[in-house]
Amino acid sequence: MRYFVTGGAGFIGSNYVEHLLRNVQGVTGVTIYDKFTYAANPKNYSEFSNDPRLSVVKGDICDVPTLESSIAKHDFVIHFAAESHVDRSIENGSAFVTSNVLGTYNILEASRNAGIKTIVHVSTDEVYGSIHEGSVNEEYPLFPNSPYSASKAGSDLLARSYVKTYGLDVRTTRSCNNYGKYQYPEKLVPVIIRKLSYKLPVPVYGDGTNVREWIHVQDNCRAIQLVLEEGSAGATYNIGTGQRVSNLELIQRISSIMGMESDLVELVSDRLGHDFRYALDSSSIANLGFEPKIDFDFGLKLTIDWYLNNNSWWV
Ligand SMILES: NC(=O)c1ccc[n+]([C@@H]2O[C@H](COP(=O)([O-])OP(=O)(O)OC[C@H]3O[C@@H](n4cnc5c(N)ncnc54)[C@H](O)[C@@H]3O)[C@@H](O)[C@H]2O)c1
């Protein structure tokens, strides 16, 4: 089977490529299709550079001729490519609308024209907006609050329309926050590790009580593969763990694993439109047989060790 992985040089995409090449049976080809924005890093897949199954195309999902010629002759498309940082979308949302909405439209059209069997569209829990109590399943309405999450919600709706209008087998995953190796150091977990490694205070928005649900990236990659192999055509799957902590608690956990004081925190003015809490009901993916394998503290320890041992990747 031949896989076309958009955004495969970024954080989750490169972990997924590693999962495919290491653990998945019957993989005859993997194409990374990536624009190589600031968030991509060729070191993320360099250990597979001699694997004859891997090829890499530097291409933009908004460059239709290059996309169409590259996507041909693949069985599956796993669509990770996106602008992904909420703060950047608040500064300027233009690239988010272009890559996340128009880019996803191009992926859907190119997949339809190329006769791709199944597309997995990788989305986020942020499309549901802030969930003040309980948890939400896949039927919950989309109430995005940032330009990033609005652009992802737009891409989800386009994916849905291709299922209904053309009968294209597009499966959408909405995962909670990922952590693990290869995450660009602007995101919360690497920011915490980096600051604490220099014994500097960690900046936290507002009063630090905002709650996020967390999954280790390798568990998310397994879940995405399960959706591809066992999911229903055209269905949407939340991918969560139930592991929900406030940002302050996250800092405390990482501080404790690193053997640091837990009071190295600097409260800064809140992010505009900051969602208070995300919480997923992940029964649908559980019904496919998914359960997260990586315990939160153990996964954080693995991640801390990776960042501390791979200074050259991120400094
Ligand atoms: N990181 C998380 O916690 C999280 C949680 C839920 C969902 N997601 C979703 O997962 C996907 C991957 O997220 P990530 O954290 O790995 O992001 P990332 O920013 O680390 O990587 C994104 C990759 O997409 C590429 N890209 C961006 N625009 C492109 C374009 N126009 N054409 C081709 N390539 C382009 C970048 O070069 C980069 O390699 C995104 O769709 C994101 O919305 C992320």
The ligand as an ORCA input file, in Angstrom:
! r2SCAN-3c Opt
* xyz 0 1
  N      -0.188     19.318     17.723
  C      -1.356     19.045     18.277
  O      -1.492     18.983     19.504
  C      -2.566     18.774     17.399
  C      -3.749     18.351     18.015
  C      -4.846     18.045     17.206
  C      -4.749     18.170     15.837
  N      -3.607     18.608     15.256
  C      -3.559     18.701     13.787
  O      -2.581     17.783     13.339
  C      -1.958     18.266     12.161
  C      -0.455     18.286     12.355
  O      -0.168     19.124     13.467
  P       1.336     19.327     13.960
  O       1.274     19.694     15.386
  O       2.177     18.197     13.519
  O       1.718     20.635     13.121
  P       3.133     21.189     12.689
  O       2.950     22.667     12.592
  O       4.227     20.640     13.540
  O       3.354     20.584     11.222
  C       2.599     20.994     10.126
  C       3.331     20.553      8.865
  O       2.532     20.963      7.741
  C       3.382     21.578      6.785
  N       2.572     22.545      6.013
  C       1.997     23.680      6.472
  N       1.360     24.306      5.463
  C       1.529     23.538      4.353
  C       1.118     23.665      3.002
  N       0.423     24.718      2.588
  N       1.458     22.691      2.130
  C       2.184     21.608      2.543
  N       2.641     21.460      3.803
  C       2.307     22.418      4.700
  C       4.481     22.240      7.591
  O       5.639     22.482      6.815
  C       4.704     21.219      8.700
  O       5.656     20.253      8.317
  C      -2.547     19.653     11.895
  O      -3.536     19.512     10.908
  C      -3.156     20.052     13.232
  O      -4.260     20.887     13.047
  C      -2.507     18.921     16.013
*
